[in-house]
Every structure is written in C-alpha cells, then in structure tokens.
Amino acid sequence: MIENDYLLAWSAYAVAALGCLLVWFRLTAWMWRYLREPLRLLVAVLLLTPSIVDPAEELFAPAVAITALDLLFKVGNNAWRAVADLALYGLIAFALYLLFVAIRWPIERWWQRRRGPARETADEQAPTLRELMEQGRDERPDSPREARGERGLRIEPRL
C-alpha cells in the first residue's frame, strides 16, 4: 500500500467513524446526561482508537477493526495489542471525563444557587385540562371561541 492509499483509507474511515458517532449522538440524545455522556465517550474511544499493525513500517489501523478481523479470521497476533490499546485509551478518556465532571459539578451547583429558585413559566401557571373541564368551560384568553364571545363545551389540548 502506497502512502496515498493509506491516507485515503484513513480519510474514508474518519468520515465513516464521524458519521457513526453522529448517529450515536442522535440515538443517545434522549438519555439522562450522566448516562449519555459516558456512552458517547465509550463509542468515541471504540471508533477513534488507532493501533499499530506493523511496527517495522509504523502502519496503524483502527483498533476495533484489528480486533474484529483477527478474532473473525483467526490470523495474526495483533488482537491483544489492539485490545490493550483500546483499554489504555479508554482508561485515559474516562479519567479525563471524571476530572471534567468533578470540575463541572460544583460550578453547576454554584450557578443554580446563584440563579435562585426556578420561576414558574406561563404554561405552568395555566390551568390544567382537568381544572378546565371541572369548570365546564374554556377560560383561556387565547381561545378562539372566547374571542368570538361564544361559550363552548369542547376543550382543545395545547400542542
């Protein structure tokens, strides 16, 4: 493999790995923050960790690919080296993440105390659907029926 092919292969892998990482970010967007962030970090480490294939020529490949191909085809002895690289990079990444969380947590608590208690928004102050049904009419000022002066029995939910 010549140098240009090697760089082209790494470029194609980098684009594909970033695409997979973006999909993973969208899949984990609904999760609780302290579960979502470590999972994203784990996938980033799995996708972006390089491992050496040939020490003589200093050729690298993705550690996940080396591990999968060595275990699947039972050739070479690079799987343990790739797993060791994954473990090392994963340990470093999670240590840095824990340091980041340890710094971020007191700052966030200070910021929340500084802002004070959360103010109720207009939606929280508005009567609930149950309360409106008990009253038997729609009292919302933004109701089209009330604007026309009609009193209706039907209540439309807000979207």
Backbone bond lengths (Angstrom), bond angles and torsions (degrees), N, CA, C in turn:
res aa  C-N    CA-C-N  psi(-1)  N-CA   C-N-CA  omega(-1)  CA-C   N-CA-C  phi
1 M - - - 1.445 - - 1.523 107.87 -
2 I 1.296 115.12 126.48 1.456 118.53 179.55 1.534 109.37 -83.35
3 E 1.320 115.92 168.82 1.466 121.49 -174.23 1.522 112.36 -59.82
4 N 1.318 117.44 -39.96 1.469 120.00 -179.61 1.525 111.99 -65.39
5 D 1.332 117.17 -40.43 1.464 120.35 177.57 1.527 110.68 -64.26
6 Y 1.318 116.24 -40.27 1.460 121.43 179.19 1.533 110.33 -61.58
7 L 1.317 117.40 -46.62 1.461 120.91 179.33 1.521 111.50 -68.10
8 L 1.322 117.48 -36.28 1.455 120.82 177.51 1.532 111.09 -65.41
9 A 1.324 116.73 -41.05 1.468 120.50 178.38 1.529 110.90 -64.48
10 W 1.330 116.81 -42.48 1.464 119.90 178.25 1.521 111.04 -66.87
11 S 1.309 117.63 -35.70 1.461 120.45 177.98 1.526 111.10 -65.62
12 A 1.320 116.11 -44.50 1.466 120.13 177.96 1.525 110.38 -62.94
13 Y 1.335 117.61 -41.50 1.453 120.37 178.31 1.525 111.13 -65.20
14 A 1.318 117.41 -40.50 1.467 120.20 -179.49 1.524 111.08 -62.66
15 V 1.328 117.18 -41.94 1.461 120.37 178.44 1.528 110.21 -64.86
16 A 1.333 116.96 -44.15 1.461 120.59 179.62 1.531 111.29 -65.50
17 A 1.322 117.19 -40.90 1.465 120.47 179.91 1.527 111.06 -66.35
18 L 1.327 117.66 -40.38 1.458 119.99 177.29 1.532 111.17 -66.95
19 G 1.323 117.13 -34.89 1.467 120.09 174.37 1.517 111.57 -64.57
20 C 1.332 117.27 -43.48 1.470 120.84 176.85 1.524 110.88 -64.18
21 L 1.312 116.41 -38.64 1.461 120.46 178.49 1.529 110.67 -65.54
22 L 1.312 117.26 -39.30 1.463 120.71 176.96 1.524 111.17 -63.78
23 V 1.319 116.90 -42.32 1.466 120.56 176.86 1.527 109.98 -62.81
24 W 1.304 117.44 -41.86 1.463 120.67 178.88 1.529 110.79 -64.41
25 F 1.329 117.52 -37.97 1.464 120.47 176.56 1.525 110.28 -61.63
26 R 1.328 117.46 -40.65 1.465 119.97 178.82 1.525 111.49 -69.76
27 L 1.338 117.56 -35.43 1.467 120.50 179.44 1.520 112.30 -69.32
28 T 1.306 117.27 -30.31 1.467 120.25 -177.82 1.520 112.68 -99.51
29 A 1.311 118.93 9.07 1.466 121.18 -176.19 1.523 112.66 -65.83
30 W 1.327 119.08 -26.72 1.456 121.96 -175.75 1.531 112.47 -83.48
31 M 1.316 117.80 -11.36 1.464 121.15 -172.72 1.521 113.11 -76.91
32 W 1.317 113.63 164.37 1.453 121.48 174.35 1.526 107.93 -63.80
33 R 1.315 117.35 140.65 1.461 123.00 -170.69 1.525 113.93 -56.69
34 Y 1.321 117.30 -41.32 1.461 119.98 -176.76 1.525 112.81 -81.29
35 L 1.297 118.26 -1.52 1.460 122.45 168.16 1.528 109.81 -101.78
36 R 1.329 115.51 -38.59 1.462 121.40 -177.71 1.528 112.40 -64.32
37 E 1.312 117.20 -46.39 1.466 120.09 -175.30 1.531 113.16 -63.99
38 P 1.353 120.39 -45.92 1.472 118.09 176.63 1.526 113.73 -64.29
39 L 1.336 117.06 -34.90 1.460 118.56 177.68 1.528 111.32 -65.96
40 R 1.320 116.30 -39.71 1.463 119.74 176.94 1.520 110.97 -64.65
41 L 1.314 116.15 -40.04 1.462 120.54 178.76 1.526 110.57 -65.27
42 L 1.318 117.43 -41.00 1.466 121.26 178.91 1.523 111.23 -60.97
43 V 1.321 117.32 -45.39 1.464 120.42 -179.74 1.526 110.38 -68.18
44 A 1.327 117.63 -37.23 1.465 120.07 177.33 1.523 110.67 -62.93
45 V 1.327 117.39 -41.15 1.466 120.44 178.25 1.524 109.97 -65.69
46 L 1.324 117.17 -43.14 1.468 119.91 179.97 1.528 111.89 -62.62
47 L 1.317 116.72 -40.61 1.466 119.18 -176.42 1.520 114.00 -81.22
48 L 1.309 117.87 -30.34 1.464 120.39 -169.94 1.525 114.91 -107.99
49 T 1.324 118.70 7.88 1.455 121.12 -179.85 1.523 111.08 -87.42
50 P 1.322 117.14 120.12 1.467 119.34 175.56 1.530 110.49 -89.25
51 S 1.313 115.31 156.53 1.462 121.02 175.44 1.528 107.34 -141.34
52 I 1.307 115.59 147.78 1.459 119.83 -176.48 1.535 109.58 -77.23
53 V 1.319 115.49 137.11 1.460 121.30 179.56 1.520 109.96 -98.98
54 D 1.297 115.60 -49.02 1.461 121.29 -178.07 1.529 108.34 -128.28
55 P 1.342 118.02 105.39 1.464 119.79 -177.37 1.536 112.93 -63.13
56 A 1.312 117.57 -26.63 1.460 119.87 -178.17 1.527 111.18 -70.08
57 E 1.320 117.09 -38.49 1.461 120.76 -177.96 1.522 112.78 -101.11
58 E 1.331 118.04 -2.62 1.458 123.90 -178.19 1.525 111.84 54.56
59 L 1.311 115.95 50.57 1.454 121.98 176.19 1.526 108.77 -98.56
60 F 1.319 115.94 133.10 1.453 121.32 -179.61 1.522 109.64 -113.60
61 A 1.339 114.89 157.28 1.461 122.57 174.96 1.526 107.22 -147.68
62 P 1.323 118.14 163.62 1.462 119.81 176.99 1.524 110.96 -61.91
63 A 1.317 116.10 134.13 1.464 120.40 -175.98 1.524 112.03 -63.96
64 V 1.316 117.69 -35.07 1.464 120.37 178.54 1.525 109.86 -65.31
65 A 1.321 117.28 -41.14 1.459 120.21 179.98 1.527 111.32 -66.31
66 I 1.325 116.55 -40.98 1.469 119.83 178.70 1.525 109.92 -62.43
67 T 1.324 116.29 -46.57 1.464 120.43 -178.94 1.528 110.67 -62.43
68 A 1.321 116.78 -47.82 1.465 120.31 -178.11 1.523 111.72 -63.01
69 L 1.318 117.22 -45.28 1.461 119.55 -177.98 1.523 112.33 -70.02
70 D 1.327 117.64 -38.39 1.465 119.43 177.85 1.527 111.85 -66.34
71 L 1.321 117.11 -38.34 1.468 119.46 179.00 1.522 111.80 -75.48
72 L 1.330 116.93 -35.35 1.457 120.51 -178.37 1.522 112.06 -71.00
73 F 1.323 117.04 -46.23 1.456 120.72 -176.58 1.524 113.76 -97.42
74 K 1.326 116.92 -4.63 1.470 122.89 178.57 1.528 111.89 53.37
75 V 1.333 115.27 45.25 1.456 120.86 176.96 1.513 108.61 -123.37
76 G 1.310 116.17 150.12 1.468 121.07 176.07 1.514 112.28 72.39
77 N 1.313 113.77 170.14 1.459 120.23 179.81 1.533 109.86 -126.22
78 N 1.318 116.20 31.05 1.455 120.54 -177.92 1.528 113.35 -90.28
79 A 1.334 117.03 -7.08 1.464 119.84 -176.23 1.525 110.93 -63.14
80 W 1.327 117.46 -44.10 1.469 119.56 -178.17 1.520 111.13 -66.93
81 R 1.307 116.72 -36.41 1.470 119.80 177.33 1.533 110.27 -65.71
82 A 1.333 117.00 -41.04 1.465 120.70 178.78 1.525 111.42 -66.81
83 V 1.329 117.43 -40.10 1.464 120.97 177.46 1.527 109.94 -64.94
84 A 1.322 116.51 -39.62 1.466 119.68 177.80 1.527 110.94 -64.42
85 D 1.337 116.98 -39.95 1.471 120.08 176.32 1.522 111.32 -63.69
86 L 1.341 116.36 -42.96 1.465 119.81 177.27 1.525 111.29 -60.44
87 A 1.324 116.49 -43.96 1.469 120.10 -179.74 1.530 110.94 -64.82
88 L 1.315 116.89 -42.60 1.459 120.28 -179.42 1.525 111.80 -64.96
89 Y 1.336 116.92 -49.57 1.461 119.95 179.26 1.527 111.20 -64.97
90 G 1.321 117.07 -36.91 1.461 120.51 177.12 1.520 111.86 -64.31
91 L 1.325 116.74 -42.15 1.465 120.71 178.13 1.526 110.74 -63.32
92 I 1.310 116.96 -44.03 1.475 120.60 178.77 1.527 110.42 -63.83
93 A 1.330 117.26 -44.39 1.464 121.03 -178.40 1.528 110.99 -64.05
94 F 1.336 117.75 -43.72 1.456 119.67 -179.38 1.526 112.03 -71.32
95 A 1.323 118.06 -32.12 1.468 119.88 174.56 1.521 110.51 -64.97
96 L 1.328 117.14 -43.01 1.463 120.03 176.80 1.531 111.69 -65.62
97 Y 1.331 116.27 -36.39 1.463 119.66 177.91 1.530 110.70 -65.90
98 L 1.325 117.26 -42.63 1.464 119.91 178.30 1.521 111.24 -64.49
99 L 1.318 116.97 -36.75 1.461 120.09 175.39 1.534 110.12 -64.09
100 F 1.311 116.71 -42.95 1.461 121.33 177.72 1.529 111.34 -61.36
101 V 1.327 117.43 -43.34 1.466 121.54 179.08 1.520 110.40 -66.45
102 A 1.333 117.37 -39.01 1.465 120.52 179.54 1.526 111.46 -65.38
103 I 1.311 117.19 -30.10 1.470 120.23 176.63 1.523 110.54 -81.47
104 R 1.327 117.34 -38.92 1.460 121.83 -175.40 1.531 112.32 -71.60
105 W 1.323 118.01 -36.39 1.458 121.60 -173.64 1.526 113.19 -60.59
106 P 1.327 121.24 -50.58 1.476 118.72 178.40 1.533 112.89 -65.84
107 I 1.323 116.99 -32.29 1.464 119.50 178.63 1.525 110.08 -65.85
108 E 1.330 117.44 -42.70 1.458 120.47 178.50 1.521 111.53 -65.13
109 R 1.318 118.00 -40.93 1.473 120.28 178.00 1.519 110.37 -63.31
110 W 1.329 117.74 -41.84 1.458 121.14 178.40 1.528 110.03 -62.67
111 W 1.331 116.48 -42.12 1.452 120.50 -178.42 1.528 110.85 -65.29
112 Q 1.335 117.37 -40.06 1.466 120.26 178.99 1.528 111.18 -67.20
113 R 1.327 117.85 -39.00 1.461 120.20 177.18 1.523 110.57 -66.47
114 R 1.309 116.51 -34.63 1.462 120.57 -178.95 1.527 111.36 -68.79
115 R 1.322 117.01 -38.14 1.464 121.19 179.46 1.515 112.06 -71.54
116 G 1.303 117.39 -24.30 1.454 120.54 179.52 1.512 111.65 86.47
117 P 1.347 115.52 -172.25 1.468 118.29 -179.70 1.522 111.05 -65.84
118 A 1.294 114.15 149.15 1.469 119.28 -177.93 1.524 109.69 -68.00
119 R 1.300 115.23 133.68 1.457 120.30 178.27 1.527 108.71 -82.35
120 E 1.328 114.53 144.72 1.453 118.34 178.38 1.524 109.19 -75.43
121 T 1.299 114.77 135.76 1.456 119.29 178.45 1.522 109.68 -85.23
122 A 1.289 116.39 174.10 1.462 121.22 -179.00 1.523 111.17 -63.69
123 D 1.334 117.66 -34.31 1.463 120.12 179.03 1.521 111.52 -68.17
124 E 1.320 117.57 -34.62 1.455 119.99 179.76 1.523 111.51 -73.96
125 Q 1.324 117.83 -27.22 1.451 121.36 179.62 1.523 112.02 -82.90
126 A 1.315 117.75 -20.39 1.457 121.44 -178.75 1.519 109.91 -67.60
127 P 1.321 117.80 147.39 1.467 120.16 179.05 1.529 110.41 -66.47
128 T 1.308 115.22 150.32 1.456 120.15 -179.80 1.524 109.59 -79.25
129 L 1.310 115.90 169.95 1.452 121.38 179.58 1.523 110.68 -63.42
130 R 1.317 116.60 -38.79 1.464 120.66 178.81 1.529 110.92 -62.39
131 E 1.336 116.41 -43.44 1.465 119.82 179.09 1.519 110.91 -63.28
132 L 1.328 117.33 -40.66 1.458 120.68 179.10 1.522 111.49 -65.94
133 M 1.328 117.20 -38.08 1.461 120.07 179.49 1.520 111.05 -68.82
134 E 1.329 117.35 -35.77 1.461 120.21 177.61 1.523 110.72 -65.34
135 Q 1.306 117.24 -33.89 1.454 120.71 178.32 1.532 110.97 -75.79
136 G 1.317 116.87 -22.79 1.450 121.35 176.68 1.507 114.65 83.38
137 R 1.276 118.68 7.62 1.456 118.83 178.12 1.521 108.99 -153.19
138 D 1.296 115.32 166.42 1.457 122.68 -179.10 1.517 108.62 -94.76
139 E 1.329 117.71 110.77 1.452 121.77 -177.32 1.520 113.08 -100.25
140 R 1.281 116.47 6.06 1.459 117.76 -179.19 1.519 109.93 -68.02
141 P 1.332 116.78 133.48 1.454 118.41 -179.34 1.526 112.96 -68.44
142 D 1.316 117.16 -20.52 1.458 119.06 -178.93 1.520 112.18 -90.70
143 S 1.320 116.84 11.12 1.456 121.09 -179.43 1.527 109.83 -74.16
144 P 1.338 118.85 131.71 1.464 120.08 179.87 1.525 112.39 -66.13
145 R 1.337 117.67 -30.51 1.460 119.94 179.18 1.517 111.14 -68.14
146 E 1.296 115.78 -41.86 1.451 119.32 -179.98 1.521 110.65 -67.24
147 A 1.322 116.36 -33.37 1.455 119.52 178.06 1.533 110.68 -65.06
148 R 1.351 115.73 -31.23 1.468 119.39 178.88 1.525 111.56 -88.56
149 G 1.316 116.75 -5.03 1.461 119.87 179.59 1.509 112.98 88.22
150 E 1.335 119.23 8.87 1.461 121.88 179.02 1.517 109.60 -91.64
151 R 1.317 114.39 153.91 1.457 119.59 176.20 1.522 106.85 -118.32
152 G 1.337 116.68 109.85 1.452 120.78 -175.29 1.515 112.64 -104.19
153 L 1.326 115.97 161.68 1.450 121.69 177.99 1.519 111.78 -98.91
154 R 1.298 117.16 -8.11 1.460 120.72 -177.32 1.532 109.32 -95.99
155 I 1.328 115.89 136.34 1.464 121.41 179.76 1.503 108.59 -116.60
156 E 1.285 116.59 123.17 1.464 122.18 179.13 1.516 109.63 -93.17
157 P 1.330 118.35 132.87 1.469 119.73 177.65 1.525 111.00 -73.42
158 R 1.307 116.27 150.22 1.453 121.12 176.18 1.510 110.08 -80.53
159 L 1.289 116.67 142.31 1.460 120.70 177.78 1.485 110.03 -105.75
